[in-house]
């Protein structure tokens, strides 16, 4: 099964992708990770991408599609995979469909993690983590059981990302809404799109996702 996940930063998409991978065994493919892997492995497409990036330019849709193609023909993607961060535009979606069709494959499920922008901003602004073990927390939804002490490792060092603030989050949301939201009707017309409340409890979201995959 080929699954595409949509949702703005902070919607819990990464958490759900990890759970899908754990429960169903589908690899979680990030275009950024695949691009770096292609460059590091010195594939033909990776070499081309490296030259373009060295010039400070963005790689073309064609290169990204070729990198995805190189990745999904590997054995671990035979039963399916999860795409996260791609496609971002209608032209990319159409190019992806064309490439998959040539491989006699097609997207089976598209999940949108819908959010209330204001609530999402509050959630992101409240994020912090343990510097020692990386455990994540949130002022609103998940505070340590004992104040100032990490539940996982007992550490006392907590940090917050500088970009976890209202201004940066607003910019990310604007970019997502402008670039990606127009894609939703494309997949809705194909009867592939399902929307889930991305700000619901993690287990509730995971149960909904699991039901969609098992349909």
SERO-4910 file (N, C-alpha, C, O; in steps of 0.05 Angstrom, whole numbers):
BEGIN
 pado doro    nc1    nc2    nc3   cac1   cac2   cac3    cc1    cc2    cc3    oc1    oc2    oc3
  Unk    A     17    -24      0      0      0      0     17     25      0     36     27     16
  Unk    A     12     43    -18     26     69    -19      9     90     -5    -14     95    -13
  Unk    A     20    103     15      6    122     31     20    149     30     44    151     32
  Unk    A      4    170     26     15    198     28      3    211     52    -21    210     57
  Unk    A     20    225     67     12    239     91     14    269     86     35    279     77
  Unk    A     -7    284     92     -6    313     90    -12    325    118    -27    314    134
  Unk    A      0    348    123     -5    362    148     17    382    154     40    377    147
  Unk    A     10    404    166     31    425    172     50    416    194     44    397    208
  Unk    A     73    429    197     92    422    218     78    423    245     63    442    251
  Unk    A     83    403    262     72    403    289     45    388    291     33    387    313
  Unk    A     35    377    269      9    364    269     10    335    279    -11    322    282
  Unk    A     34    325    283     37    297    292     41    277    270     39    253    274
  Unk    A     46    287    246     49    270    223     73    250    226     71    227    220
  Unk    A     95    261    236    118    244    240    114    221    260    123    199    256
  Unk    A     99    228    282     93    208    302     76    186    290     81    162    295
  Unk    A     56    193    274     38    174    262     52    157    241     47    133    238
  Unk    A     71    170    226     86    155    206    103    133    219    105    111    209
  Unk    A    115    140    242    131    120    257    114     97    267    122     74    267
  Unk    A     89    103    275     71     82    284     62     64    261     59     40    265
  Unk    A     57     76    238     49     60    214     72     41    207     68     18    201
  Unk    A     96     52    208    120     36    201    122     12    221    128    -10    213
  Unk    A    118     18    247    121     -2    268     99    -23    265    105    -47    268
  Unk    A     74    -15    260     52    -33    260     48    -48    233     38    -71    233
  Unk    A     56    -36    211     51    -48    185     77    -54    169     76    -69    150
  Unk    A     99    -43    178    125    -49    164    130    -33    139    150    -38    125
  Unk    A    113    -12    134    118      4    110    140     25    116    139     39    136
  Unk    A    161     27     99    182     46    103    171     75    102    153     81     86
  Unk    A    181     92    119    173    120    120    194    136    103    217    139    112
  Unk    A    186    146     80    204    159     62    201    189     62    179    200     57
  Unk    A    222    202     69    223    232     69    240    240     45    262    229     41
  Unk    A    230    259     30    245    267      6    272    278     13    292    274     -1
  Unk    A    274    293     36    300    303     44    320    281     50    343    282     42
  Unk    A    310    260     64    328    238     71    336    223     46    359    215     43
  Unk    A    317    219     27    323    204      2    343    220    -15    360    208    -28
  Unk    A    340    246    -15    359    263    -30    387    260    -19    406    257    -34
  Unk    A    389    262      7    416    259     20    428    232     15    452    229     11
  Unk    A    411    211     16    420    184     12    430    180    -17    450    167    -21
  Unk    A    416    191    -36    424    189    -64    451    203    -69    468    193    -83
  Unk    A    454    226    -56    480    241    -58    502    225    -45    524    222    -57
  Unk    A    497    215    -21    518    200     -7    525    174    -21    549    165    -20
  Unk    A    505    161    -33    511    136    -48    522    140    -76    528    121    -90
  Unk    A    523    166    -83    535    174   -109    520    161   -133    533    153   -152
  Unk    A    493    159   -131    478    148   -153    478    169   -176    486    192   -172
  Unk    A    469    160   -199    470    178   -222    453    203   -217    461    226   -222
  Unk    A    429    199   -206    412    222   -199    423    238   -176    421    262   -176
  Unk    A    436    224   -157    448    237   -134    471    256   -143    474    278   -132
  Unk    A    487    247   -163    508    263   -173    498    289   -186    509    311   -182
  Unk    A    476    286   -201    463    309   -214    452    328   -193    455    352   -195
  Unk    A    439    317   -173    428    334   -151    450    348   -136    447    372   -130
  Unk    A    472    335   -131    494    347   -116    505    371   -131    511    392   -119
  Unk    A    508    369   -158    518    391   -174    500    416   -172    509    438   -169
  Unk    A    474    411   -173    454    432   -172    454    446   -144    454    470   -142
  Unk    A    456    429   -123    456    440    -96    481    455    -90    481    475    -75
  Unk    A    504    447   -102    529    461    -98    527    489   -109    542    507   -100
  Unk    A    510    493   -129    506    520   -141    485    536   -125    479    559   -133
  Unk    A    475    524   -104    455    538    -87    427    539    -99    411    555    -91
  Unk    A    422    520   -118    396    520   -131    379    497   -120    389    478   -107
  Unk    A    353    498   -125    335    477   -117    334    455   -138    334    461   -162
  Unk    A    333    430   -130    332    409   -149    304    408   -162    284    416   -149
  Unk    A    303    400   -187    278    401   -202    259    378   -193    268    359   -180
  Unk    A    234    381   -201    214    359   -195    223    333   -208    220    312   -196
  Unk    A    234    335   -232    243    311   -246    264    295   -230    263    271   -228
  Unk    A    283    310   -218    304    297   -203    292    284   -178    299    262   -171
  Unk    A    274    298   -164    261    287   -140    246    262   -147    247    242   -132
  Unk    A    231    263   -169    216    239   -178    235    216   -183    229    193   -175
  Unk    A    257    221   -196    277    200   -202    289    188   -176    294    164   -175
  Unk    A    293    206   -157    304    197   -131    284    179   -117    291    158   -105
  Unk    A    259    186   -118    238    170   -106    236    143   -120    234    122   -108
  Unk    A    238    144   -147    238    119   -163    261    100   -155    257     76   -152
  Unk    A    285    112   -152    308     95   -144    303     82   -117    312     60   -113
  Unk    A    290     96   -100    286     86    -72    264     65    -71    267     45    -57
  Unk    A    242     69    -85    219     51    -81    221     24    -96    205      7    -93
  Unk    A    242     22   -113    246     -4   -126    262    -23   -108    266    -46   -115
  Unk    A    270    -13    -85    285    -31    -66    265    -50    -53    241    -45    -51
  Unk    A    276    -72    -43    260    -94    -33    241    -85    -10    219    -95     -8
  Unk    A    250    -67      7    234    -60     31    209    -45     24    191    -42     41
  Unk    A    208    -35     -1    184    -20    -10    165    -36    -27    145    -26    -37
  Unk    A    171    -62    -29    155    -79    -46    125    -80    -38    108    -80    -55
  Unk    A    120    -81    -12     92    -83     -2     79    -56      1     55    -54      5
  Unk    A     96    -35      0     85     -8      4    104     10     18    126      2     27
  Unk    A     97     36     20    114     55     33     97     80     40     75     84     30
  Unk    A    108     97     57     95    122     65    111    145     54    135    147     57
  Unk    A     97    163     40    110    188     30    103    211     48     80    216     54
  Unk    A    123    225     57    120    248     75    136    272     64    160    269     60
  Unk    A    122    294     58    136    317     48    136    318     17    148    336      5
  Unk    A    122    300      5    120    300    -24     95    284    -31     89    264    -19
  Unk    A     80    294    -51     84    318    -67     76    344    -52     61    343    -33
  Unk    A     86    366    -62     80    392    -51     63    409    -70     51    429    -62
  Unk    A     64    402    -95     49    418   -116     33    399   -133     38    375   -134
  Unk    A     14    410   -148     -2    394   -166     15    380   -188     10    357   -195
  Unk    A     34    395   -198     51    383   -219     68    360   -208     72    340   -223
  Unk    A     76    362   -183     90    339   -171     72    315   -167     81    292   -171
  Unk    A     47    321   -159     28    299   -156     23    284   -182     22    260   -183
  Unk    A     20    299   -203     16    287   -230     40    272   -239     38    250   -251
  Unk    A     64    283   -234     89    269   -242     92    243   -225    102    223   -236
  Unk    A     85    244   -200     87    220   -183     68    199   -193     76    175   -195
  Unk    A     43    206   -200     24    186   -210     34    174   -236     31    149   -240
  Unk    A     46    190   -253     56    180   -279     78    160   -274     79    139   -287
  Unk    A     97    167   -256    119    149   -250    110    123   -238    119    101   -246
  Unk    A     91    125   -219     80    100   -207     65     83   -227     67     58   -226
  Unk    A     51     95   -245     36     80   -265     55     64   -283     49     41   -290
  Unk    A     78     76   -289     98     62   -305    109     38   -291    119     19   -303
  Unk    A    108     38   -264    117     16   -248     94     -3   -240     97    -21   -225
  Unk    A     70      3   -252     46    -13   -247     38    -11   -217     30    -31   -205
  Unk    A     41     13   -206     34     18   -178     18     43   -177     18     59   -196
  Unk    A      4     48   -154    -10     73   -151    -16     79   -122    -15     61   -105
  Unk    A    -21    104   -116    -27    112    -89    -54    100    -80    -73    101    -95
  Unk    A    -55     89    -56    -79     76    -46    -93     93    -25   -118     91    -22
  Unk    A    -78    110    -10    -90    125     12    -76    151     17    -51    152     17
  Unk    A    -91    173     20    -80    199     26    -93    208     52   -118    211     53
  Unk    A    -77    214     72    -88    223     98    -79    251    104    -56    258    103
  Unk    A    -99    268    109    -94    296    117    -98    298    147   -119    291    158
  Unk    A    -77    308    161    -79    313    189    -88    342    193    -71    360    193
  Unk    A   -114    346    195   -125    373    196   -121    385    224   -121    370    244
  Unk    A   -117    411    225   -112    424    250   -126    451    252   -132    463    231
  Unk    A   -130    460    276   -138    488    281   -113    504    284    -96    498    302
  Unk    A   -109    524    266    -84    538    266    -76    550    293    -53    548    302
  Unk    A    -95    562    307    -89    575    333    -80    555    354    -62    560    369
  Unk    A    -94    532    354    -87    511    373    -60    500    367    -44    494    385
  Unk    A    -54    496    341    -28    486    333     -6    504    341     15    495    350
  Unk    A    -10    530    338     11    550    346     17    548    376     40    548    384
  Unk    A     -4    545    392     -1    542    421     14    516    427     31    516    445
  Unk    A      8    495    413     21    469    418     51    471    411     67    462    427
  Unk    A     57    482    388     85    484    380    101    502    399    124    496    407
  Unk    A     89    525    407    103    543    425    108    530    452    125    539    467
  Unk    A     92    510    459     95    497    485    114    473    485    117    460    505
  Unk    A    126    467    462    143    443    460    170    447    474    182    469    472
  Unk    A    180    427    488    207    427    498    216    398    501    199    379    500
  Unk    A    242    393    505    252    366    506    275    363    526    287    383    534
  Unk    A    280    338    533    303    333    551    329    333    534    331    319    514
  Unk    A    347    349    543    372    352    528    389    326    529    404    321    511
  Unk    A    385    310    550    402    286    554    392    263    538    409    248    526
  Unk    A    365    258    537    356    234    522    338    240    499    331    222    483
  Unk    A    330    266    496    313    273    473    283    270    477    268    275    458
  Unk    A    274    261    500    246    257    505    231    283    501    240    304    511
  Unk    A    208    282    488    193    307    482    170    312    502    158    293    512
  Unk    A    166    337    507    145    346    526    130    370    515    138    381    495
  Unk    A    108    377    529     93    401    520     80    413    544     68    399    561
  Unk    A     81    440    545     68    454    568     39    449    570     28    449    593
  Unk    A     25    444    548     -4    440    548    -12    411    549    -33    405    562
  Unk    A      2    394    536     -7    366    533      9    345    547     -1    323    552
  Unk    A     34    350    553     51    329    565     74    341    581     96    347    571
  Unk    A     69    345    607     90    356    624    102    333    640     89    312    644
  Unk    A    127    335    649    139    314    665    123    308    690    111    326    702
  Unk    A    122    282    698    107    274    722    117    289    747    101    296    764
  Unk    A    143    293    748    155    308    770    168    333    758    185    331    740
  Unk    A    160    356    768    169    381    756    200    382    755    214    378    775
  Unk    A    210    389    731    239    392    727    255    366    724    279    367    724
  Unk    A    241    343    723    255    318    721    243    302    697    219    297    695
  Unk    A    261    293    680    253    277    656    242    250    665    254    236    681
  Unk    A    218    243    654    206    217    661    223    194    651    222    172    664
  Unk    A    238    198    630    253    175    617    280    170    630    286    148    638
  Unk    A    296    192    633    323    187    642    329    201    669    351    197    680
  Unk    A    310    216    679    315    229    705    332    254    703    340    265    724
  Unk    A    337    263    678    354    287    675    339    312    683    315    312    686
  Unk    A    355    333    685    344    359    693    348    381    672    341    404    676
  Unk    A    359    373    649    365    393    629    344    392    607    341    373    592
  Unk    A    329    414    605    308    416    585    314    439    566    324    460    574
  Unk    A    307    435    541    313    456    521    289    461    503    271    444    501
  Unk    A    288    484    491    267    491    472    281    500    446    301    515    446
  Unk    A    269    492    423    280    501    397    273    530    393    252    540    400
  Unk    A    293    544    382    289    573    377    267    579    358    254    600    359
  Unk    A    263    560    339    242    565    318    214    556    327    195    558    311
  Unk    A    212    545    351    185    538    361    172    563    374    169    565    398
  Unk    A    164    581    357    152    606    366    129    613    347    127    602    325
  Unk    A    113    633    355     89    640    340     96    650    312     83    642    293
  Unk    A    116    667    310    122    680    284    131    659    264    122    659    241
  Unk    A    150    641    272    160    621    254    138    601    246    136    593    223
  Unk    A    121    594    266    100    575    260     79    586    241     69    572    223
  Unk    A     73    612    243     55    625    225     65    624    196     50    619    177
  Unk    A     92    629    193    104    628    166    102    599    155     96    596    131
  Unk    A    107    579    172    105    552    163     77    545    154     73    532    134
  Unk    A     57    554    170     29    549    163     21    562    137      7    550    121
  Unk    A     30    587    133     24    601    109     35    586     84     22    583     64
  Unk    A     60    577     87     73    563     65     58    537     59     54    530     36
  Unk    A     50    523     80     36    498     76      9    503     63      1    489     44
  Unk    A     -6    522     73    -32    528     62    -31    537     33    -49    530     17
  Unk    A    -10    552     26     -8    561     -2      1    539    -21    -10    537    -43
  Unk    A     20    523    -12     32    503    -30     16    476    -30     11    465    -52
  Unk    A      9    467     -7     -1    439     -6    -31    437     -5    -42    418    -17
  Unk    A    -45    456      7    -74    454      9    -88    451    -18   -108    436    -20
  Unk    A    -78    464    -40    -91    460    -66    -89    431    -77   -104    424    -95
  Unk    A    -72    415    -65    -70    387    -73    -93    370    -63    -99    349    -76
  Unk    A   -105    378    -42   -126    361    -29   -149    355    -48   -158    332    -50
  Unk    A   -160    375    -64   -181    369    -82   -173    348   -104   -189    332   -113
  Unk    A   -147    349   -111   -137    330   -131   -141    301   -122   -150    284   -137
  Unk    A   -134    296    -97   -137    269    -86   -165    263    -77   -174    239    -77
  Unk    A   -180    283    -70   -208    279    -63   -224    270    -87   -241    253    -85
  Unk    A   -218    281   -110   -231    273   -135   -225    244   -142   -242    231   -155
  Unk    A   -203    234   -133   -196    206   -138   -206    187   -116   -201    163   -116
  Unk    A   -221    199    -97   -232    184    -74   -211    171    -57   -214    149    -47
  Unk    A   -188    184    -54   -166    174    -39   -161    189    -13   -147    180      5
  Unk    A   -174    212    -10   -168    230     12   -186    226     36   -211    224     34
  Unk    A   -174    224     60   -188    222     85   -176    242    104   -151    244    106
  Unk    A   -193    255    119   -183    276    138   -187    266    167   -207    255    174
  Unk    A   -166    271    183   -166    263    211   -158    288    228   -142    304    219
  Unk    A   -170    290    252   -162    312    270   -134    307    280   -130    290    297
  Unk    A   -115    322    270    -87    318    278    -81    326    306    -60    320    317
  Unk    A    -99    341    319    -94    350    346   -108    333    367   -108    340    391
  Unk    A   -121    312    358   -133    293    377   -111    277    392    -88    280    385
  Unk    A   -119    261    411    -99    245    426    -85    226    407    -97    215    388
  Unk    A    -59    222    412    -43    206    394    -55    178    389    -56    169    366
  Unk    A    -64    165    410    -76    138    407   -101    139    390   -106    121    374
  Unk    A   -118    160    394   -142    162    378   -136    166    348   -149    154    331
  Unk    A   -116    183    343   -108    187    315    -97    161    303   -104    154    281
  Unk    A    -81    147    319    -69    122    309    -90    102    303    -88     87    284
  Unk    A   -111    100    320   -132     81    315   -147     88    289   -154     70    274
  Unk    A   -152    114    284   -165    122    259   -148    114    235   -158    104    214
  Unk    A   -122    120    237   -104    114    215   -104     84    209   -104     75    186
  Unk    A   -103     68    231   -102     39    227   -127     29    214   -125     11    197
  Unk    A   -150     40    221   -175     32    208   -175     38    178   -185     22    162
  Unk    A   -164     61    171   -163     69    143   -145     50    127   -152     42    105
  Unk    A   -123     43    139   -104     25    125   -115     -3    121   -110    -16    101
  Unk    A   -131    -12    141   -142    -39    140   -167    -41    122   -175    -64    116
  Unk    A   -178    -18    114   -202    -19     97   -197    -34     70   -215    -36     54
***
